[in-house]
Amino acid sequence: MAGSVPGGGLRRRFCPGGRDQGSWQTRLAAAGFASLAYDKPGSGASTGDWTRQTMADRAQETLAAVRAVRSREDVLSDAVALIGGSQGGWVAHLAASADGRIAAVVTVSGPGVSVRVQEEYRLRHQLAAEGLSSADIRQALLLLSDQIQRVRSGDDPARVHAAQAHWHDAPWYPLLAGTTPESIAFIAGIADYDPAPALAALHCPLLAIFGADDLLVPVQASVRAVSDSLREARHADHTIVVFPGADHSIRIYTGTGPAQVKGAATPRRRGLRASTNSSSPGWIAECRWDLISEGRGVADRPRIGRCSL
């Protein structure tokens, strides 16, 4: 970090990972923003175990990073914002709701629904895009439900994992959120998290960005949920943008190479559901205009932000 510039914190989804945020840091620096990204507990050079953290733990960890950024003389302490990608959007909402000094929040494919609803959507759409059968998808959903219910009831996650051993070699099993005792305990522990209270308590500006062809996050449901929470809270400064044809990483498949589903989560063009089909953009146009209008107030002219990808 150099110069007297605004600061930003980067949060990512719940998976092993660290400070490498691809081109985010260089792009932010080119725009005049300092940024901080760090290794999550148990990743890179950090000790600990991210699978033992609650959503509140992750938010407090983020606020500790914010305090570290604010302590630097070369950063404007009153201009620190949060960027949360994917499930990191939940963390960014929650952290900002607990710190009235956060200047802004940007979420990229940040769900507006609960963890369980998002995971169920992901399994239905990602497994279908991988060519797996309806029976496979139903079984995967049953295992997710079983994991959550048994751990909630006090069952040892190791026993839950062992009881599902028959399915460990299934082609879809690695795509479950819970594939080890530790990850089963983690997903069961956060499954009920709903971002609505954090959104209702948000006081800073919010920019929420989605890709209409996202296989991991229910975009239409998330747009509605975020909009409803902010409207009910009379939040005055928010913008929601949906990019037609874009995936979870806000990238558009051009057809010049193989459609990557695993990891990159770029949808194959076959089998897309109507709710995420870019060839049927009516709900996108409706939500985009209405939501931006709501965010700016009735008397104000809606503003549509420009993004460079």
C-alpha positions in Angstrom: 0.0 0.0 0.0 1.3 3.4 -0.9 0.0 6.9 -0.9 -3.0 8.5 0.8 -5.7 6.4 -0.8 -9.0 4.7 0.2 -8.7 1.2 1.5 -10.6 -2.0 0.7 -10.8 -5.5 2.2 -11.4 -8.5 0.1 -13.5 -11.5 1.3 -14.1 -14.7 -0.6 -16.3 -17.8 -0.5 -16.1 -20.5 2.2 -13.3 -22.8 0.9 -9.6 -23.2 1.5 -8.0 -20.1 0.1 -5.8 -17.1 0.8 -4.4 -13.8 -0.2 -4.2 -14.5 -4.0 -7.2 -12.7 -5.4 -6.1 -12.9 -9.1 -6.2 -9.5 -10.8 -8.3 -7.8 -8.1 -5.4 -6.1 -6.3 -3.7 -4.7 -9.4 -7.0 -3.5 -10.8 -7.9 -1.8 -7.5 -4.4 -0.2 -7.3 -4.7 1.1 -10.8 -7.9 2.8 -9.8 -6.3 4.4 -6.7 -7.4 2.0 -4.0 -5.2 0.2 -1.5 -6.4 -3.3 -0.7 -5.8 -6.0 1.9 -6.4 -9.7 1.4 -5.2 -12.3 3.8 -4.9 -16.1 4.2 -7.9 -17.6 5.9 -7.3 -19.6 9.1 -5.6 -22.9 8.1 -4.8 -21.6 4.6 -1.4 -20.3 3.4 0.6 -18.9 6.2 -2.3 -18.6 8.7 -2.8 -20.9 11.6 -6.2 -22.1 12.8 -9.1 -23.8 11.0 -11.7 -21.9 8.9 -14.1 -24.9 9.2 -14.5 -24.2 12.9 -15.7 -20.6 12.3 -19.2 -19.3 12.5 -20.4 -16.5 10.2 -20.0 -14.2 13.1 -16.4 -15.4 13.6 -15.7 -14.5 9.9 -17.3 -11.1 10.3 -15.1 -10.4 13.4 -12.0 -11.6 11.6 -12.9 -9.1 8.7 -13.3 -6.3 11.2 -9.9 -7.0 12.7 -8.5 -6.7 9.1 -10.4 -3.4 8.8 -8.8 -2.1 12.0 -5.4 -3.1 10.7 -6.0 -1.1 7.5 -7.3 1.9 9.3 -4.2 2.0 11.5 -2.0 2.8 8.5 -1.0 6.4 7.9 -1.0 6.0 4.1 -4.7 5.0 4.1 -7.8 7.1 4.5 -9.3 5.6 7.7 -12.8 6.9 6.9 -12.8 5.4 3.4 -12.4 1.7 4.0 -14.8 -0.5 2.1 -15.4 -4.2 1.8 -15.6 -6.4 -1.3 -17.1 -9.8 -0.7 -17.2 -12.5 -3.5 -19.7 -15.3 -3.5 -20.3 -16.5 0.1 -17.9 -13.7 1.2 -20.9 -11.4 0.4 -22.6 -12.7 3.5 -19.6 -11.9 5.6 -19.2 -8.4 4.1 -22.9 -7.6 4.9 -22.5 -8.9 8.5 -19.2 -7.1 9.1 -20.5 -3.8 7.8 -23.7 -4.0 9.8 -21.5 -4.2 12.9 -19.3 -1.2 12.0 -20.9 2.1 11.1 -17.6 3.4 9.8 -17.5 1.1 6.8 -17.7 3.4 3.8 -19.3 0.9 1.4 -19.8 -2.7 0.5 -19.5 -4.4 -2.9 -20.7 -7.9 -3.3 -20.0 -10.1 -6.3 -22.4 -13.0 -6.6 -23.2 -12.6 -2.9 -26.3 -14.6 -2.0 -29.3 -12.8 -0.7 -30.8 -16.1 0.6 -29.9 -18.4 3.4 -26.9 -20.8 3.2 -29.1 -23.8 3.0 -31.3 -22.4 0.2 -28.1 -21.4 -1.7 -26.6 -24.8 -1.3 -29.7 -26.6 -2.5 -29.9 -24.4 -5.5 -26.2 -25.0 -6.3 -26.6 -28.8 -6.1 -29.6 -28.7 -8.4 -28.0 -26.5 -11.1 -24.3 -27.4 -10.9 -24.9 -31.2 -10.9 -27.3 -30.9 -13.8 -24.8 -28.8 -15.7 -22.2 -31.6 -15.1 -24.6 -34.1 -16.8 -25.7 -35.9 -13.7 -29.1 -37.4 -13.5 -32.2 -36.3 -11.6 -31.8 -39.3 -9.3 -28.2 -38.2 -8.6 -29.4 -34.7 -7.7 -32.1 -36.0 -5.4 -29.7 -38.2 -3.6 -27.2 -35.4 -3.2 -29.9 -33.2 -1.7 -31.0 -35.9 0.6 -27.4 -36.3 1.9 -27.1 -32.5 2.4 -30.4 -32.6 4.4 -29.3 -35.6 6.4 -26.0 -34.0 7.3 -27.6 -30.8 8.6 -30.4 -32.6 10.5 -28.1 -35.1 12.2 -25.5 -32.6 13.3 -28.2 -30.3 14.6 -29.6 -33.2 16.6 -26.2 -33.6 18.3 -24.8 -36.5 16.2 -21.0 -36.6 15.8 -20.0 -35.3 12.3 -17.6 -38.2 12.0 -20.4 -40.7 12.5 -22.5 -38.8 9.9 -19.7 -39.0 7.4 -19.2 -42.7 8.1 -22.9 -43.4 7.7 -22.7 -41.9 4.2 -19.8 -44.1 3.1 -21.9 -45.9 0.5 -22.0 -42.6 -1.5 -18.4 -41.5 -1.1 -17.4 -42.9 -4.5 -20.4 -41.4 -6.3 -19.4 -39.0 -9.1 -21.3 -36.2 -7.5 -20.1 -36.6 -3.9 -17.0 -34.4 -4.3 -19.4 -31.5 -5.2 -21.2 -31.6 -1.8 -20.3 -28.9 0.6 -19.8 -31.6 3.3 -17.4 -34.3 2.3 -15.3 -34.7 5.5 -16.3 -34.7 9.2 -14.9 -31.1 9.4 -16.8 -29.8 6.4 -20.0 -31.5 7.4 -19.8 -29.8 10.8 -19.1 -26.5 9.1 -22.0 -26.6 6.6 -24.4 -27.8 9.3 -23.3 -25.0 11.6 -24.0 -22.2 9.2 -26.9 -23.7 7.2 -29.5 -21.5 8.9 -27.7 -18.2 8.4 -29.9 -15.7 6.7 -28.5 -12.3 5.5 -31.7 -10.4 6.0 -31.0 -9.0 9.5 -27.5 -7.9 8.4 -28.9 -6.2 5.3 -31.6 -4.5 7.4 -28.8 -3.1 9.7 -26.6 -1.9 6.8 -26.1 1.8 6.8 -23.4 2.3 4.1 -23.8 2.2 0.3 -24.1 -1.2 -1.3 -23.3 -2.3 -4.8 -24.5 -5.9 -5.5 -23.3 -7.5 -8.7 -24.7 -10.8 -10.2 -24.3 -12.8 -13.3 -27.7 -14.0 -14.7 -26.3 -17.5 -15.7 -24.9 -18.2 -12.2 -25.1 -21.9 -11.3 -24.1 -21.5 -7.7 -26.3 -18.7 -6.4 -30.1 -18.2 -7.1 -29.8 -14.8 -8.7 -33.5 -14.0 -9.1 -34.3 -15.0 -5.5 -31.2 -13.1 -4.2 -32.1 -9.9 -6.1 -35.6 -10.0 -4.7 -34.5 -10.8 -1.1 -31.8 -8.1 -1.1 -34.2 -5.6 -2.5 -37.0 -6.5 0.0 -34.6 -6.3 3.0 -33.2 -2.9 2.0 -36.6 -1.4 1.1 -38.1 -2.5 4.4 -35.1 -1.0 6.2 -35.5 2.3 4.1 -31.9 1.9 2.9 -31.3 4.9 0.7 -28.2 4.1 -1.3 -27.9 0.8 -3.1 -27.5 -0.5 -6.6 -28.1 -4.0 -7.9 -26.7 -5.0 -11.3 -27.4 -8.3 -13.1 -25.2 -9.0 -16.2 -27.0 -11.1 -18.8 -25.1 -14.2 -19.9 -22.5 -13.9 -17.1 -21.5 -16.7 -14.7 -20.7 -16.8 -11.0 -17.4 -15.0 -11.7 -19.1 -12.4 -13.9 -17.6 -13.9 -17.0 -19.3 -14.7 -20.3 -18.6 -17.9 -22.2 -17.8 -17.0 -25.8 -17.8 -20.5 -27.2 -14.1 -20.4 -28.1 -13.1 -23.1 -25.6 -14.6 -25.8 -23.4 -17.4 -24.7 -21.1 -15.8 -25.0 -17.6 -18.3 -26.0 -14.9 -16.1 -27.3 -12.1 -14.4 -24.5 -10.3 -15.1 -21.8 -12.8 -18.8 -22.6 -12.8 -19.4 -21.4 -16.3 -22.7 -22.8 -17.5 -23.0 -25.1 -20.5 -25.7 -23.7 -22.8 -27.8 -26.8 -22.6 -30.2 -27.4 -19.7 -30.4 -23.9 -18.3 -33.5 -23.2 -16.3 -35.7 -20.3 -17.4 -34.9 -18.3 -14.3 -31.2 -18.1 -15.3 -31.5 -18.2 -19.0 -30.0 -15.1 -20.6 -32.2 -15.6 -23.7 -35.2 -14.7 -21.5 -34.0 -11.4 -19.8 -37.4 -9.9 -18.9 -37.1 -10.4 -15.2 -33.5 -9.0 -15.3 -34.5 -5.8 -17.0 -37.5 -5.4 -14.6 -35.5 -6.0 -11.5 -32.5 -3.9 -12.6 -34.6 -0.8 -13.3 -37.0 -1.2 -10.3 -34.2 -1.9 -7.8 -32.0 0.9 -8.8 -35.0 3.3 -8.7 -35.8 2.1 -5.1 -32.2 2.6 -4.0 -32.0 6.2 -5.1 -35.4 7.3 -3.9 -38.6 8.3 -5.7 -37.6 11.9 -6.3 -34.1 11.1 -7.6 -33.3 10.1 -11.1 -32.0 6.5 -11.1 -28.3 6.1 -11.7 -26.9 3.0 -13.5 -23.2 2.3 -12.7 -20.8 1.4 -15.5 -18.5 -1.6 -15.0 -15.4 -2.4 -17.0 -14.7 -6.2 -17.2 
